Amino acid sequence: MRSIRIEVRAGVSDLSAAAWDAIASITNPFVSHAFLSTLERSGCLDEASGWVPQILCAFDDDDQLIGAVPLYLKFHSRGEFVFDWSWAEAAHRVGIPYYPKAVAAVPFSPVSGARVLVAPDHPDAGAIARALVQAAIQLAGDAGLSSLHFNFIRPEDRALFEDLDLPIRAGMQYHWKNHSPLHDAPFEDFDDFLKAFRSKRRASIRRERRDLSREGVNARILQGDALTEDVMRRMFRYYANTVDAHVYGQRYLNERFFIEIAHSLRENLHLVMLEQDGAPFGGTFNLADITHLFGRYWGCEREVRFAHFEACIYAPIEWAIAHGIEVFEPGAGGDHKYERGFTPSPTYSAHYIADTRLRAAVRDFVEREHHAVDAHIDELREMGPLKNG
């Protein structure tokens, strides 16, 4: 392998979009230059937010970007969705400062994807990826950080981290799969999707949508030129309303981000706008690629019964079926998703802990947790609302 030069950049905005997207070489919009740089430009990532970009970059002898890690210096654990509060408390009890730490992730987004970006067709892809992980560990050590976390890694990347002795932590989300258990093929339409449910749940979903229709509520999908500045300002207000309504809420995103993302990532942006008697009152902010739909933010100006399910579940699934989407990931949490056709799916993260005492405790914790998560997923799959075919 030719020599590699590792550098830290203050953001992906310091790198060309073409070079970055070439190493990403995948369609997942969350690791795209457009998404990450929009977070930076809009002021969502800085010391005040507790997310400071420290983008780890690998260059070859020709100064060509050949690999990268979207790495961030963190001063808290908010906005990560891989919860390590108990680790921080354990560290504090034995006198180990847990913050700052380093996190390789997509800020504020519990979406699995590549965390070590290397073009898969590069002849030295494996060696470059390994060098980047080792460099990230070295960077954390040199900076005196307590830990380094690669959140929401792809299942196929587990071996990379395991070979470097980083324990793998398991989690769970609910994902919708476009595959009918009745005829072993994608769903034909929403009614075909409903046929996969047991009768009681199928009747319940139909009743919810029927009640909304009687209330004059309908959902519109907005994409492309329909994503005007006024629409995006409205979507930001919905997002802010939801965040502000919860005591744990924190506005990770600002209005500028919503306006700019409609330009920088227009082809991937997908809004569900709810209207009642023609007047908009709520909706969801989603992103899509060729095979996946990702649900991110929901909000409304007033509560309408079942509106949340329509905007966050039914309308997106209906659109996904019509457009051949394979998987719909609606975000973290939500047993209501399980009851409406989403199946439990494992997620993974990899962790380096600097202090040997804390490292041993974390390794033991994630091993026990992994077994518990696997058992819970198996149980949920057995009890699910869908027929077994």
N, C-alpha and C positions, 0 to 999 in steps of 0.2 A: 504494500500500500504506500502511496505517495504521502509526503508529510502533511500534517494537518495543523493549522494555526487556530487556536481558540481565542475568541474575544468576547467581551461583554458589551452590549449596546444598550443605550438608554431607552430603547423602544423599537418596535418593528417599523415605526415611521422613519427610522434612520436607514432602513434597507429598502431596496426597490421592490415594488409589488411583484414584478415578474420573477425576480430571483427567489423571493419568499414562497410564492405559490408554486414554483417549480419544485422545490424540495417538499412542500406539503403534498403535491401531486395527488390529492384526493379531493372529493367534492364537498366534504364536510365544511359548511360555511363558518363554523366557529373558530377554526384554526386558520382561516383565510387572512391575508393581509388586510383586506377591506374591513373585516369585523374588528380585529385587534387594533388596527390603527385608528378606527373610529372611536373606540373606547379611549384611546390616548388623546386624540385631538379634542374630544368633547370634554376633557377634564375629569373623566371618571376614574382614572388611574393616576394617583399621586400620593404624596405622603399624608395628605389630609384624609384620603380614603383608606389608607393603610395598605395599598397595593402599589408598590414601586417597581416598574419594569426593570428587569436585569436580564435582557434577552441574551442567551448563550448562543454564540454563533461559531460554526466551523468553516474555515476557508481553506482552499487548496493553494498550491504554489502560484496559480494564476489569479489569485484573489477572487475566485469563484465561490459563492456561498454553496456549501455542499451539505450542510446540516444545521439544525438549530433546536433549541428548547425554549418554549415560551415560559420563562422563569420570572418569578415575582418575589420581592422581599416583602414579608408580611409582618405586621405589628399586632395582629389579632387573628382570630380564626373565622371571622364573619365572611359570608359570601363564598364559602368553599363547598359546602354540602357533603364533605367528608368530615365528620364531627370528631375532633380530637380535644374537646374541652377537658375530658377526664385525664388525658395525657398531660395537659398543661397543669392541672391541679396536682397530679402525682409528682411532676417535676418541681413544682413550687414547694411541696412538702419536704423534699430532700435538698432544697436549696439550689436547684438548677433553674436558671432563667430560661423560660421556654420561648419568649419572644425577644428579638425578631427571629423568624424562621424563613425558609425558602419554600416556595410552592410552584411546581410546574403544573399549570392548569389553564383553563379558559376562565377568566374572572367572572364570577356571579352565575356560572352556567354548569349545572350538573349533567353534562353531556359527555359521553365517552368518545374518545378519539385518540389520534396520535399525540403523544407528548414529547416524543423525540422525533423530529422531522428530518427525514432523509429520503431522497428519491429512491423508491424501491428498485429501480433498474440500475442504480449506480453499482459498479463492480465491487466496491468496498463498503456497501451499505451497512453490513453488520458491524464492521470494525469502526465505522464512523459513529454509529449509534452507541456502541460501547464506550468509545472515547468521550462522547458528550456526557453520558451518565457519570463516568469517572471524573470528568472535569467539573460537573455540577457538585459532586461530593467534595472535591478538592476546594471549590469555591466556598462552599458552606463551612468547611473546616477553617480555611484561611480567614474568613470573616467572623469566626467565633459563633456561628449560628448553632442553635440547639438541634436543628433537624432540617431535613429536606424531604418534600412530599411530592410524589407524582400522582395526581388525582385523576380518577376516571380514565385509566389507561385501557387500551384495547386488549381483549383476551389474548390475542396472538402476540402481544408484546410482553406477556408475563415472563416468558423464559429469559428475556434480556435482563430483567431486574433480578430474577431468581438466581441467575448465574453470577450476579454481583452481590449475592447474599442479602438482598433487600427483601424483607418479609412482605408478602402480598396480603392486603386486607380486602375482605369481601363485603359488599353491600347489596342492596336490592332496590330495584325500581319496578314499576309496572309499565310494560310496553304492549302496544297493540300490534299484532302481526296480521298481515293481509293474507290469511290462509284459512280456508274453511275446513273444519274437521269433518264435515259431512261429505265433501266431494274432492278433498285433497287437491285443491286449486285455489287461486285467488277468489275473493268474493266477487260476485257479479254486480251487486248493488247493495244499498243499505238494507233492503228487505231480505236479501240473501244473508247478510250479516246477522240480522235478527233471528233467522231460522236456526242459527247455530246455538241460540240460548235455550235453556229450559223454559217451559211455558210461563211460569210465574214471572221471571225476570223479563222475558220478552214482552209480556203484557204491560209490565211496569214502565218500560222504556217507551212503548207506544203511547201510553197514557200521558207521560211527561211531555212528549212532543205535541200531542193533541191539545193538551191544556195550554201550552204556549201559543199554538196557532189560534185558539179561541180568544186569547188575550191580545191578538194582533201582533205577535212577535214573530219576526223572521230573521234569518241570518244571511248576510251577504259576504262573499269572499272578495277582498280587495287586493289587487296585485298591480304591478307595473305602473302605468300612468295614473291609476286611481289613487296612488299613494301621494297625495298632495301634502303640502306643508300643513294645511288646516286639518287634514285627516290625522297626520302624525302628532300634531299638538293635542288633538282630542284623545288619541291613544295614550299619550303621556299622562293626561289628566286621569284617565281610567286607571293606569298603572299606579299613579301617585295616590289616588283614592284608596286603592286596596292596601298599599303599603302603610299609609297613614292610619288606616283603621285597625291595625294590629299593634299591640304594645311592643312586640319584638321587631316591628317593621323598621327598615332603614332603606332610604332611597339610594340604591347603588347607582342608578342611572339618572341622567338629567334630561331636560327637554331638548337640549342641543344634540344629544346622542340620537334621540328618536327622529329628529329632523334630518340629521346627516346620514343615518343608516339607510334612509329611504333613497338616497342617491348612491351611496357607496356599495350597497348590497341589494339593489333593487330587484334583481332577478331572483333572489332567494327569499325575499320578504313576503310574508303571507299573513294578512290580517283577516280575522273574522269579526265583522261589525254587526252588532245586534240592533234591530230597529223595532220600535213599537208604533204601529200606525204611521209608519214612514219616518219617524224621528229616531235618530241614533241615541242609544243610552248605555251601551257597553260593548265590550269586545275582547279579543285576544290578539296578542303579538306572537307570531310564530315565524320560524325559518324553515325552509325546505331545500332539499337537494334532489338528485335524480331518484333516489330510492327511499329517503327518509323525510318525515315531517317532524319538526321539533316544536313542541308547545312551550312557550316561555312565560308570558305575562297575561294576566287577566285583570279586568277592572270594570267598574260600572258607575253610573251616576246615581242609580237607585236600585233597590233590590226587587227583582221579579222572580217569583218561584220557578225553579228549574232552568232559569236563563244561563246560569253557570255551566250546567251540563250541556246545554245546546252549543254554547260558544267554545267550550274547552274539550268536548268529547264528540258529540253527535255530528255537528257540522264539519269538523275537521276529518272525521272518519269517512263521512260521505264523500268529501272532496278527495281524500286519499284513495278510496276505492275507484273513483272515476278517473283518477290520473295515474293509476298503476303504482302508487306508493307501496313499498313493501313493509315498512315499519313506521309507526307513529310513537315517538317518545314524548310524553306530555310533561316531563319534569319529575321532580322528587315528590315522594309522599303520596297519600291519597288512597285510602281503602275504597272510596267511592269509585275509583277507576277499576279496581279489581272486580267489583260487582257489575261493571258495564263492559266487560269483555277484554280487559287488559290482563296480560299474564305476567307473573313474577319473573323477573330477569335479573341475573347477577351482575353486579358492577365490581370493578377492581381498582385498587390503588396500591402504590409501592412506597415504602418509607425507609429513610435512613435516619437513625438517631445517633447523635455524636457520643453522648455519655453512655458508657458500657452498662451502667446499672439500669438506666432507663431503657436502653436498647433491649436488654433481656426481658424486662417487664412487658414492653410493647410486643415483642415477639410472642411471648406466651399469651398475651391478650388476643392478638389477631388470630392465632391458631385456634383458640377456643371459640372466638367469635365466628370464624370461618365455618366451623362445624355447625354452629347454631343457625347461621344464615342458610347453609345448604339444607338443613333439616326443615327449616321454615318454608323455603321455596318448594321443597318436595311436598310438604303438607298442603300448601295453597294450591298447587297444581292438581292435587287429587280432589280438592273440594271446590274447584272453580265453577262458575255459572254456565260455562259452555259445555255442550255435549261432547262426548268423546269420539263421536263418529260411528 
